[in-house]
Amino acid sequence: QVQLVESGGRLVQAGGSLRLSCAASGRTFSSYCMGWFRQAPGKEREFVAAISWGGGRTDYADSVKGRFTISRDNGKNTVYLQMNSLKPEDTAVYYCAANPRDLSRIEGDFGSWGQGTQVTVSS
Protein backbone atom coordinates (compact mmCIF):
# COMPACT_ATOMS: atom_id res chain seq x y z
CA GLN A 1 0.00 0.00 0.00
CA VAL A 2 1.07 3.52 -0.69
CA GLN A 3 -0.38 6.74 0.65
CA LEU A 4 -1.28 9.31 -2.00
CA VAL A 5 -1.83 13.06 -1.74
CA GLU A 6 -3.06 15.08 -4.72
CA SER A 7 -2.55 18.80 -5.22
CA GLY A 8 -2.84 21.45 -7.90
CA GLY A 9 -6.58 21.66 -8.40
CA ARG A 10 -8.16 25.11 -8.66
CA LEU A 11 -10.54 27.28 -10.66
CA VAL A 12 -9.39 27.93 -14.22
CA GLN A 13 -10.97 29.43 -17.33
CA ALA A 14 -11.87 27.31 -20.32
CA GLY A 15 -8.89 26.93 -22.62
CA GLY A 16 -6.46 27.18 -19.74
CA SER A 17 -4.00 24.68 -18.32
CA LEU A 18 -3.34 23.02 -14.98
CA ARG A 19 -0.86 20.50 -13.69
CA LEU A 20 -1.98 18.13 -10.97
CA SER A 21 0.54 16.37 -8.78
CA CYS A 22 0.21 13.24 -6.69
CA ALA A 23 2.86 12.58 -4.07
CA ALA A 24 3.26 9.01 -2.84
CA SER A 25 4.79 7.77 0.35
CA GLY A 26 6.71 4.54 0.57
CA ARG A 27 9.81 3.14 -1.08
CA THR A 28 7.97 0.96 -3.60
CA PHE A 29 6.39 3.71 -5.69
CA SER A 30 8.26 2.61 -8.82
CA SER A 31 6.64 -0.83 -8.63
CA TYR A 32 3.12 0.60 -9.07
CA CYS A 33 1.28 1.59 -12.18
CA MET A 34 -0.44 4.88 -11.49
CA GLY A 35 -3.72 6.29 -12.68
CA TRP A 36 -5.86 9.38 -12.60
CA PHE A 37 -9.64 9.22 -12.31
CA ARG A 38 -12.25 11.94 -11.96
CA GLN A 39 -15.75 12.31 -10.63
CA ALA A 40 -18.06 15.10 -11.73
CA PRO A 41 -21.10 16.12 -9.67
CA GLY A 42 -23.90 13.59 -10.07
CA LYS A 43 -21.77 11.24 -12.14
CA GLU A 44 -19.81 8.07 -11.52
CA ARG A 45 -16.06 8.17 -11.19
CA GLU A 46 -14.35 7.63 -14.54
CA PHE A 47 -10.91 6.75 -15.83
CA VAL A 48 -8.74 9.57 -17.15
CA ALA A 49 -5.19 8.31 -17.66
CA ALA A 50 -2.71 5.68 -16.51
CA ILE A 51 1.03 5.14 -16.68
CA SER A 52 3.21 2.07 -16.29
CA TRP A 53 5.89 1.53 -13.65
CA GLY A 54 8.71 3.02 -15.63
CA GLY A 55 6.60 5.52 -17.53
CA GLY A 56 7.13 3.91 -20.91
CA ARG A 57 3.46 3.08 -21.49
CA THR A 58 0.46 5.33 -21.07
CA ASP A 59 -3.26 5.10 -21.65
CA TYR A 60 -5.87 7.83 -21.95
CA ALA A 61 -9.62 8.14 -22.03
CA ASP A 62 -10.84 9.30 -25.42
CA SER A 63 -12.28 12.44 -23.86
CA VAL A 64 -8.85 13.71 -22.80
CA LYS A 65 -6.55 12.22 -25.44
CA GLY A 66 -4.42 14.92 -27.04
CA ARG A 67 -5.14 17.40 -24.24
CA PHE A 68 -3.90 15.66 -21.08
CA THR A 69 -0.50 14.11 -20.42
CA ILE A 70 0.35 11.76 -17.57
CA SER A 71 3.95 11.46 -16.41
CA ARG A 72 5.88 10.31 -13.38
CA ASP A 73 9.13 10.97 -11.58
CA ASN A 74 10.08 7.87 -9.61
CA GLY A 75 12.93 9.72 -7.95
CA LYS A 76 10.41 12.10 -6.43
CA ASN A 77 7.65 9.51 -5.87
CA THR A 78 5.29 11.74 -7.83
CA VAL A 79 2.88 11.34 -10.72
CA TYR A 80 1.60 14.30 -12.70
CA LEU A 81 -1.34 15.12 -14.91
CA GLN A 82 -0.76 18.01 -17.28
CA MET A 83 -4.13 19.27 -18.49
CA ASN A 84 -4.30 21.64 -21.47
CA SER A 85 -7.19 23.13 -23.42
CA LEU A 86 -9.47 22.62 -20.46
CA LYS A 87 -13.21 22.50 -21.00
CA PRO A 88 -16.09 23.06 -18.57
CA GLU A 89 -16.88 19.35 -18.83
CA ASP A 90 -13.47 18.62 -17.27
CA THR A 91 -14.81 20.01 -13.99
CA ALA A 92 -14.54 17.24 -11.41
CA VAL A 93 -12.71 15.98 -8.36
CA TYR A 94 -9.54 14.32 -9.64
CA TYR A 95 -8.12 11.29 -7.85
CA CYS A 96 -4.83 9.52 -8.27
CA ALA A 97 -4.57 5.83 -7.58
CA ALA A 98 -1.93 3.10 -7.41
CA ASN A 99 -2.18 -0.30 -9.07
CA PRO A 100 0.31 -3.04 -8.16
CA ARG A 101 -0.45 -4.95 -11.37
CA ASP A 102 -0.24 -3.99 -15.03
CA LEU A 103 -1.55 -0.92 -16.83
CA SER A 104 -5.29 -0.82 -16.32
CA ARG A 105 -8.40 1.36 -16.57
CA ILE A 106 -10.37 -0.69 -14.07
CA GLU A 107 -11.00 0.94 -10.68
CA GLY A 108 -10.92 -2.39 -8.90
CA ASP A 109 -7.30 -2.92 -9.95
CA PHE A 110 -6.26 0.18 -7.99
CA GLY A 111 -5.83 -0.53 -4.30
CA SER A 112 -4.69 2.85 -3.02
CA TRP A 113 -6.44 6.17 -3.58
CA GLY A 114 -5.81 9.78 -2.69
CA GLN A 115 -8.38 12.13 -1.22
CA GLY A 116 -8.92 14.04 -4.46
CA THR A 117 -8.36 17.58 -5.67
CA GLN A 118 -11.07 19.83 -7.14
CA VAL A 119 -10.70 21.16 -10.66
CA THR A 120 -13.28 23.69 -11.79
CA VAL A 121 -13.29 25.00 -15.36
CA SER A 122 -15.39 28.10 -15.98
CA SER A 123 -16.83 28.92 -19.37
Backbone as CSV, one residue per row, in Angstrom:
resi,resn,N_x,N_y,N_z,CA_x,CA_y,CA_z,C_x,C_y,C_z
1,GLN,0.832,-1.191,0.000,0.000,0.000,0.000,0.871,1.246,0.000
2,VAL,0.418,2.237,-0.718,1.069,3.525,-0.688,0.024,4.564,-0.290
3,GLN,0.496,5.622,0.313,-0.381,6.742,0.650,-0.190,7.824,-0.410
4,LEU,-1.295,8.387,-0.876,-1.278,9.308,-2.003,-1.922,10.633,-1.619
5,VAL,-1.292,11.731,-2.016,-1.833,13.061,-1.743,-1.786,13.878,-3.025
6,GLU,-2.973,14.274,-3.510,-3.059,15.080,-4.725,-2.988,16.567,-4.385
7,SER,-2.554,17.351,-5.358,-2.547,18.802,-5.225,-2.601,19.420,-6.612
8,GLY,-2.872,20.716,-6.641,-2.844,21.451,-7.897,-4.194,21.842,-8.452
9,GLY,-5.258,21.322,-7.895,-6.577,21.661,-8.399,-6.969,23.083,-8.028
10,ARG,-7.677,23.747,-8.916,-8.160,25.106,-8.663,-9.161,25.487,-9.736
11,LEU,-9.648,26.721,-9.653,-10.538,27.277,-10.662,-9.711,27.826,-11.820
12,VAL,-10.103,27.473,-13.033,-9.389,27.928,-14.219,-10.407,28.207,-15.321
13,GLN,-10.066,29.130,-16.218,-10.969,29.429,-17.325,-10.841,28.391,-18.429
14,ALA,-11.896,28.227,-19.173,-11.866,27.309,-20.317,-10.730,27.712,-21.259
15,GLY,-10.039,26.693,-21.763,-8.887,26.927,-22.620,-7.580,26.998,-21.874
16,GLY,-7.657,27.078,-20.555,-6.456,27.180,-19.737,-5.816,25.837,-19.453
17,SER,-4.766,25.881,-18.645,-4.000,24.678,-18.319,-3.807,24.559,-16.809
18,LEU,-3.652,23.320,-16.374,-3.340,23.017,-14.984,-2.436,21.807,-14.947
19,ARG,-1.606,21.725,-13.916,-0.857,20.503,-13.686,-1.179,19.993,-12.290
20,LEU,-1.717,18.795,-12.238,-1.975,18.134,-10.971,-0.772,17.285,-10.591
21,SER,-0.530,17.212,-9.299,0.540,16.368,-8.775,-0.047,15.389,-7.774
22,CYS,0.604,14.251,-7.674,0.207,13.242,-6.691,1.476,12.704,-6.070
23,ALA,1.676,13.020,-4.797,2.859,12.577,-4.072,2.555,11.287,-3.333
24,ALA,3.454,10.321,-3.464,3.262,9.014,-2.844,4.290,8.790,-1.751
25,SER,3.866,8.155,-0.694,4.790,7.766,0.353,5.178,6.324,0.133
26,GLY,6.287,5.918,0.711,6.714,4.542,0.570,7.849,4.395,-0.425
27,ARG,8.633,3.338,-0.247,9.811,3.139,-1.080,9.537,2.293,-2.298
28,THR,8.276,1.861,-2.489,7.971,0.962,-3.597,7.161,1.641,-4.687
29,PHE,7.199,2.967,-4.720,6.394,3.712,-5.689,6.660,3.231,-7.107
30,SER,7.903,2.972,-7.449,8.256,2.606,-8.819,7.724,1.242,-9.229
31,SER,7.195,0.476,-8.290,6.637,-0.831,-8.628,5.140,-0.762,-8.912
32,TYR,4.550,0.423,-8.839,3.125,0.599,-9.070,2.860,1.293,-10.399
33,CYS,1.888,0.792,-11.122,1.283,1.586,-12.182,0.395,2.628,-11.503
34,MET,0.319,3.793,-12.092,-0.443,4.879,-11.490,-1.540,5.341,-12.444
35,GLY,-2.614,5.825,-11.854,-3.717,6.294,-12.681,-4.352,7.544,-12.115
36,TRP,-5.027,8.241,-12.985,-5.858,9.381,-12.600,-7.301,9.060,-12.991
37,PHE,-8.204,9.353,-12.083,-9.637,9.218,-12.309,-10.295,10.538,-11.930
38,ARG,-11.525,10.725,-12.343,-12.248,11.936,-11.959,-13.711,11.622,-11.729
39,GLN,-14.331,12.459,-10.903,-15.755,12.313,-10.629,-16.409,13.682,-10.657
40,ALA,-17.305,13.854,-11.615,-18.063,15.096,-11.731,-19.324,15.002,-10.879
41,PRO,-19.890,16.138,-10.494,-21.101,16.117,-9.668,-22.219,15.307,-10.324
42,GLY,-22.786,14.388,-9.573,-23.899,13.587,-10.069,-23.521,12.481,-11.023
43,LYS,-22.220,12.273,-11.204,-21.772,11.237,-12.141,-20.872,10.229,-11.429
44,GLU,-20.705,9.082,-12.066,-19.808,8.074,-11.522,-18.354,8.459,-11.802
45,ARG,-17.479,7.927,-10.975,-16.059,8.168,-11.195,-15.635,7.490,-12.498
46,GLU,-14.763,8.172,-13.258,-14.346,7.634,-14.540,-12.837,7.699,-14.699
47,PHE,-12.337,6.808,-15.523,-10.913,6.745,-15.830,-10.498,7.943,-16.666
48,VAL,-9.300,8.472,-16.364,-8.743,9.575,-17.146,-7.460,9.152,-17.849
49,ALA,-6.488,8.651,-17.080,-5.188,8.309,-17.659,-4.467,7.347,-16.730
50,ALA,-3.524,6.595,-17.303,-2.711,5.675,-16.514,-1.317,5.608,-17.110
51,ILE,-0.365,5.229,-16.242,1.035,5.142,-16.678,1.676,3.928,-16.034
52,SER,2.562,3.275,-16.780,3.211,2.067,-16.292,4.306,2.397,-15.281
53,TRP,4.906,1.320,-14.719,5.886,1.529,-13.653,7.018,2.463,-14.050
54,GLY,7.567,2.230,-15.191,8.709,3.017,-15.633,8.340,4.236,-16.454
55,GLY,7.061,4.378,-16.759,6.601,5.522,-17.531,6.616,5.315,-19.035
56,GLY,7.007,4.132,-19.478,7.125,3.912,-20.914,5.815,3.676,-21.642
57,ARG,4.779,3.306,-20.893,3.457,3.076,-21.485,2.420,3.950,-20.797
58,THR,1.545,4.514,-21.599,0.463,5.332,-21.067,-0.845,4.965,-21.748
59,ASP,-1.930,5.357,-21.124,-3.262,5.096,-21.652,-4.144,6.271,-21.266
60,TYR,-5.027,6.670,-22.181,-5.875,7.834,-21.945,-7.316,7.543,-22.336
61,ALA,-8.227,8.150,-21.604,-9.616,8.144,-22.031,-9.745,8.973,-23.303
62,ASP,-10.658,8.583,-24.160,-10.838,9.303,-25.423,-11.154,10.779,-25.187
63,SER,-11.849,11.072,-24.123,-12.281,12.444,-23.856,-11.130,13.393,-23.539
64,VAL,-9.974,12.853,-23.174,-8.846,13.713,-22.803,-7.640,13.505,-23.704
65,LYS,-7.699,12.529,-24.582,-6.552,12.220,-25.444,-6.187,13.436,-26.280
66,GLY,-4.900,13.756,-26.296,-4.425,14.916,-27.039,-4.428,16.198,-26.240
67,ARG,-5.096,16.201,-25.089,-5.141,17.402,-24.241,-4.427,17.182,-22.904
68,PHE,-4.501,15.971,-22.377,-3.898,15.656,-21.080,-2.677,14.776,-21.282
69,THR,-1.700,14.932,-20.390,-0.496,14.110,-20.421,-0.182,13.631,-19.008
70,ILE,-0.052,12.332,-18.856,0.351,11.763,-17.570,1.849,11.477,-17.616
71,SER,2.516,11.735,-16.505,3.948,11.455,-16.408,4.270,11.131,-14.957
72,ARG,5.476,10.637,-14.735,5.875,10.306,-13.382,7.367,10.546,-13.203
73,ASP,7.739,10.829,-11.964,9.131,10.974,-11.578,9.343,10.023,-10.399
74,ASN,9.920,8.865,-10.670,10.079,7.865,-9.614,11.089,8.308,-8.555
75,GLY,11.992,9.188,-8.927,12.934,9.715,-7.947,12.268,10.618,-6.926
76,LYS,11.152,11.226,-7.321,10.407,12.105,-6.431,9.112,11.460,-5.929
77,ASN,8.890,10.210,-6.288,7.654,9.515,-5.871,6.414,10.330,-6.228
78,THR,6.382,10.853,-7.432,5.290,11.744,-7.829,4.804,11.405,-9.236
79,VAL,3.490,11.464,-9.403,2.884,11.336,-10.717,2.156,12.641,-11.019
80,TYR,2.166,13.027,-12.282,1.602,14.300,-12.705,0.510,14.086,-13.751
81,LEU,-0.373,15.074,-13.823,-1.344,15.118,-14.910,-1.353,16.542,-15.442
82,GLN,-0.755,16.719,-16.612,-0.755,18.009,-17.276,-2.041,18.105,-18.102
83,MET,-2.841,19.116,-17.822,-4.125,19.273,-18.487,-4.135,20.579,-19.270
84,ASN,-4.263,20.476,-20.576,-4.299,21.640,-21.467,-5.659,21.737,-22.139
85,SER,-5.937,22.905,-22.695,-7.194,23.132,-23.419,-8.387,22.664,-22.598
86,LEU,-8.419,23.089,-21.364,-9.467,22.622,-20.457,-10.847,23.095,-20.887
87,LYS,-11.828,22.238,-20.639,-13.212,22.503,-20.999,-14.073,22.465,-19.729
88,PRO,-15.209,23.127,-19.743,-16.092,23.060,-18.567,-16.447,21.627,-18.174
89,GLU,-16.545,20.736,-19.148,-16.875,19.346,-18.830,-15.728,18.596,-18.162
90,ASP,-14.568,19.227,-18.037,-13.470,18.620,-17.275,-13.616,18.901,-15.778
91,THR,-14.580,19.711,-15.400,-14.813,20.011,-13.988,-15.143,18.735,-13.219
92,ALA,-14.366,18.474,-12.178,-14.538,17.243,-11.408,-13.552,17.246,-10.244
93,VAL,-13.748,16.301,-9.344,-12.709,15.976,-8.364,-11.810,14.936,-9.024
94,TYR,-10.515,15.210,-9.008,-9.542,14.324,-9.644,-8.811,13.522,-8.565
95,TYR,-8.752,12.213,-8.783,-8.122,11.293,-7.848,-6.947,10.592,-8.514
96,CYS,-5.866,10.423,-7.775,-4.832,9.520,-8.273,-4.933,8.206,-7.513
97,ALA,-4.443,7.156,-8.138,-4.566,5.832,-7.577,-3.380,4.979,-7.994
98,ALA,-3.072,3.983,-7.171,-1.929,3.099,-7.411,-2.404,1.677,-7.649
99,ASN,-1.807,1.046,-8.646,-2.180,-0.304,-9.074,-0.932,-1.179,-9.077
100,PRO,-0.910,-2.222,-8.240,0.311,-3.044,-8.163,0.473,-4.006,-9.342
101,ARG,-0.524,-4.040,-10.223,-0.448,-4.954,-11.373,-0.119,-4.159,-12.638
102,ASP,-0.613,-4.591,-13.748,-0.236,-3.994,-15.034,-1.133,-2.797,-15.333
103,LEU,-0.792,-2.090,-16.390,-1.546,-0.925,-16.826,-3.022,-1.298,-16.944
104,SER,-3.878,-0.478,-16.362,-5.292,-0.816,-16.318,-6.143,0.439,-16.262
105,ARG,-7.397,0.311,-16.700,-8.399,1.362,-16.570,-9.448,1.006,-15.521
106,ILE,-9.327,-0.157,-14.938,-10.369,-0.687,-14.072,-10.142,-0.234,-12.635
107,GLU,-11.137,0.433,-12.046,-11.000,0.944,-10.685,-10.617,-0.150,-9.690
108,GLY,-11.194,-1.314,-9.841,-10.924,-2.393,-8.902,-9.486,-2.872,-8.878
109,ASP,-8.715,-2.535,-9.914,-7.300,-2.919,-9.952,-6.426,-1.966,-9.129
110,PHE,-7.014,-0.830,-8.726,-6.259,0.183,-7.993,-6.584,0.054,-6.503
111,GLY,-5.588,-0.267,-5.698,-5.827,-0.534,-4.295,-5.633,0.641,-3.376
112,SER,-4.956,1.671,-3.850,-4.690,2.850,-3.023,-5.174,4.084,-3.754
113,TRP,-5.842,4.968,-3.000,-6.439,6.175,-3.583,-6.098,7.391,-2.730
114,GLY,-5.949,8.517,-3.409,-5.812,9.776,-2.690,-7.165,10.340,-2.326
115,GLN,-7.142,11.508,-1.696,-8.382,12.127,-1.219,-9.051,12.978,-2.298
116,GLY,-8.346,13.270,-3.357,-8.919,14.039,-4.459,-8.575,15.510,-4.400
117,THR,-8.580,16.149,-5.561,-8.361,17.584,-5.668,-9.374,18.138,-6.667
118,GLN,-9.988,19.272,-6.322,-11.067,19.826,-7.137,-10.515,20.663,-8.283
119,VAL,-10.986,20.353,-9.476,-10.698,21.157,-10.659,-12.019,21.724,-11.162
120,THR,-12.078,23.034,-11.288,-13.279,23.691,-11.791,-12.904,24.533,-13.001
121,VAL,-13.564,24.284,-14.120,-13.291,25.004,-15.357,-14.499,25.869,-15.675
122,SER,-14.290,27.177,-15.697,-15.386,28.101,-15.975,-15.442,28.414,-17.466
123,SER,-16.654,28.643,-17.935,-16.835,28.924,-19.367,-16.749,30.407,-19.652
